[in-house]
Amino acid sequence: MASGAARLVLARHGESEANLLGEFSNRGTTHPLTPLGRKQARALAARLDHDGGVDRILSSPVLRARQTADVVAEVLGAEIVIDDRLREFDVGRFEGSRAPEHWAEYDEVVAAWAAGDRDRRVGGGESLREIEDRLGSLLVEVAARPGTSLLVGHGGLYLCALPALLDGVSPGWAFAHPLAPTVTVEVHPDAGRLVCARWADLVPRLVE
């Protein structure tokens, strides 16, 4: 049973086939975890178990995230709630593409987001404002619940949206420290704010 202060652990999913293919699969229902991705998920579960487990698991509906959450849930005995707000950000007409020119536009738009232009869209998909709004609403809800919540989501979502949502993380710093598969970000609510206590193995406010 959940007790004590709220603690949020945001985990990126394990390696998937889409990662190896270089394919946009942000609505993905067809690219599962690779064998390495499943191994990474088991290692994530072991780390969380060592740290005292979790009270609940929320997961993106995208297959690679759901499979990561399934592995963790089996080890920790926690139930999973699927929440669409944890899905990877939408890239519109680029979904399913591997084209270099589409990845070049992706890089251009993400760089513009980091520079403050939050209205640009990759392939006509979501703007950064929309991404921040949906993830932010979820974090506020979860932060009101006592105990440890594990949120299994995506690297692009976290990298682009979290700097606007967490104290202690700037866009430039986040992009200099991208999140590898199953790496976690730990968040503690504090007087109505969401504070990044740990980003992978780093404490952001001590290294900025």
C-alpha positions in Angstrom: 0.0 0.0 0.0 1.3 3.5 -0.9 2.6 5.5 2.0 4.8 8.6 2.5 5.7 11.4 0.1 5.1 11.2 -3.6 8.0 10.0 -5.7 7.9 9.8 -9.5 10.3 7.6 -11.5 10.1 8.3 -15.2 11.7 5.5 -17.3 12.4 5.2 -21.0 11.4 1.9 -22.6 14.0 -0.7 -23.5 15.6 -1.0 -27.0 13.0 -1.8 -29.7 13.1 -3.0 -33.3 12.2 0.5 -34.4 15.4 1.9 -32.7 17.5 -0.5 -34.8 15.6 0.2 -38.0 15.7 4.0 -37.6 12.0 4.1 -38.2 9.5 6.6 -36.8 7.2 4.4 -34.8 5.6 6.9 -32.4 2.2 5.3 -32.6 3.9 2.0 -32.7 2.0 -1.3 -32.4 4.3 -3.3 -34.7 7.8 -3.0 -33.2 8.5 -5.0 -30.1 11.4 -5.0 -27.7 14.6 -6.6 -28.9 16.2 -9.3 -26.8 18.5 -6.6 -25.4 15.5 -4.5 -24.7 13.9 -7.2 -22.6 17.2 -7.7 -20.8 17.3 -3.9 -20.1 13.7 -4.1 -18.8 14.6 -6.9 -16.4 17.6 -4.8 -15.2 15.3 -1.9 -14.6 13.0 -4.1 -12.5 15.9 -5.3 -10.5 17.0 -1.7 -9.8 13.5 -0.6 -8.7 13.1 -3.7 -6.6 16.4 -2.9 -4.8 15.2 0.6 -4.2 12.0 -0.6 -2.5 9.7 -1.3 -5.4 6.9 0.8 -6.7 3.3 1.4 -5.7 1.9 1.7 -9.3 3.0 1.6 -12.9 1.7 3.9 -15.7 2.7 3.1 -19.2 2.5 4.6 -22.7 0.2 2.6 -25.0 3.0 2.2 -27.5 4.1 -1.5 -27.8 7.7 -1.1 -26.7 6.7 0.8 -23.6 3.9 -1.6 -22.7 6.3 -4.6 -23.0 8.8 -2.8 -20.7 6.1 -2.1 -18.2 4.9 -5.8 -18.4 8.4 -7.0 -17.5 8.7 -4.7 -14.5 5.2 -5.4 -13.3 5.8 -9.2 -13.4 8.9 -8.8 -11.2 7.5 -6.2 -8.8 3.9 -7.4 -8.6 2.4 -4.0 -9.5 -0.6 -3.3 -11.7 -0.3 -1.3 -14.9 -2.5 1.5 -16.0 -2.1 2.6 -19.7 -2.2 6.4 -20.1 -2.2 7.9 -23.5 -0.4 11.0 -22.2 2.8 9.0 -22.0 2.9 8.1 -25.7 5.8 9.3 -27.8 5.2 12.6 -29.5 3.4 12.4 -32.8 5.3 13.0 -36.0 2.3 13.3 -38.3 2.9 12.1 -41.9 6.4 10.9 -41.0 5.0 7.9 -39.0 6.5 4.7 -40.4 9.2 6.5 -42.4 12.9 5.9 -42.3 13.8 8.6 -44.8 16.9 10.6 -44.0 15.2 13.9 -45.0 12.5 13.3 -42.5 15.0 12.6 -39.8 16.8 15.9 -40.8 13.5 17.8 -40.3 13.1 16.0 -37.0 16.5 17.3 -35.9 15.7 20.8 -37.1 12.4 21.0 -35.3 13.7 19.6 -32.1 16.6 22.1 -32.1 14.1 24.9 -32.7 12.1 23.6 -29.7 15.2 23.7 -27.5 15.8 27.3 -28.7 12.3 28.4 -27.6 10.2 28.0 -30.8 7.5 25.7 -29.2 5.0 25.9 -32.1 7.0 24.0 -34.8 5.8 20.5 -35.7 7.6 17.4 -37.0 5.8 16.2 -40.1 2.7 18.1 -39.1 2.4 16.3 -35.8 2.3 17.7 -32.3 3.8 21.0 -31.3 6.0 21.2 -28.2 3.2 23.2 -26.4 0.8 20.3 -27.0 3.4 17.7 -25.8 4.2 19.7 -22.6 0.5 20.2 -21.9 -0.4 16.5 -22.0 2.6 15.2 -20.1 2.4 18.1 -17.6 -1.2 17.3 -16.7 -0.3 13.7 -16.0 2.7 14.6 -13.8 0.6 16.9 -11.7 -2.0 14.2 -11.2 0.5 11.5 -10.3 2.4 13.9 -8.0 -0.7 14.2 -5.8 -0.6 10.4 -5.0 1.6 9.2 -2.1 4.2 6.5 -2.7 6.3 5.7 -5.7 4.9 5.9 -9.2 6.8 4.4 -12.2 5.9 6.1 -15.5 7.2 4.2 -18.6 7.5 6.4 -21.6 9.8 7.6 -24.4 13.1 9.3 -24.9 11.8 12.1 -27.2 8.8 12.9 -25.0 11.0 13.2 -21.9 13.9 15.0 -23.5 11.7 17.6 -25.2 9.0 18.2 -22.6 10.6 17.7 -19.2 12.8 20.9 -19.2 9.6 23.0 -19.2 8.0 20.9 -16.5 10.8 20.2 -14.0 12.8 22.5 -11.8 16.5 22.0 -12.3 16.6 20.9 -16.0 17.2 23.3 -18.9 16.7 22.3 -22.5 20.4 22.7 -23.3 21.4 20.6 -20.3 18.8 17.9 -21.1 19.9 17.6 -24.8 23.5 17.3 -23.6 22.4 14.3 -21.4 20.0 12.2 -23.6 18.3 9.2 -21.9 19.4 5.7 -22.9 16.9 2.9 -22.9 15.5 2.1 -19.4 17.4 5.0 -17.9 15.3 6.9 -15.3 14.5 10.4 -14.2 13.5 10.8 -10.5 11.0 13.6 -9.6 10.0 14.9 -6.2 7.1 17.3 -5.6 8.0 20.2 -3.5 5.6 23.0 -2.5 3.6 22.8 -5.8 6.7 22.4 -7.9 8.2 19.3 -9.6 11.9 19.0 -8.9 14.2 16.8 -10.8 16.1 15.0 -8.1 18.1 12.8 -10.5 18.5 12.5 -14.2 20.1 9.2 -15.0 23.1 9.1 -12.7 23.3 12.9 -12.4 21.8 15.5 -10.1 21.0 18.4 -12.5 21.0 21.3 -10.2 24.5 20.5 -9.0 26.0 20.3 -12.5 24.3 23.1 -14.5 
